[in-house]
Structure formats: structure tokens, C-alpha cells
């Protein structure tokens, strides 16, 4: 699976298909540090909401030191959102 900035990651350990429905701890990865091309090192990132889409939310990761955009992520909705009606 390809991650932010093209880095590959996978699951570790011995997981079996029958364990996947019970153990969902690796369904969603959250970046805490990413490589910043401006600072030329891996630094903490801040997650910023960019768009709310019908099928999920688009987030941008920015370097906490210089503010350069270092990646993005789309989180899919797990439950159906209700409608809001303004009167």
C-alpha cells in the first residue's frame, strides 16, 4: 500500500484473514512526522481540514516548523451523514 509522499507501509506480525474482522487497530494511519523538503528532515506535522466531501473529508499535512504542505489524506465516512435543512 502506498502512503503519503510515496512511502510504502504494510502490516506487521502474523495476521490471519479471520482476525481482520475482530482486530481493526490498523484500519487508519495517522501521520505524526513526515519529511519536509524545505527543512530537509522529518518533522512533526499538523493536520488541517481542507474540504468536507460527500464521501469523506480531505485533510492536508503541513510541517509544524515552516508550514510547507508535505502530504494529504482523505478519510472516508464510516457512517451515513444526515441532511441539514435550513429554513
JONOR-V719544 format. One line per field, one symbol per residue. ss: DSSP state (2 for helix, 1 for strand, 0 for the rest). phi: phi as a letter, one per 30 degrees, with the letter a starting at -180 (. if undefined). A space follows every 10 residues. Layout:
ss=???
phi=???
This chain:
ss=0102220100 0000002222 0000000000 0011110000 1111111111 1110011111 1110000011 1111110000 0000000
phi=.ccdiidcba dcjccceddd ddccdcdbcb dcbbdcdddi adbebccbdc bcceclbccc cbdddciddc lbaccddcbd dddcccb
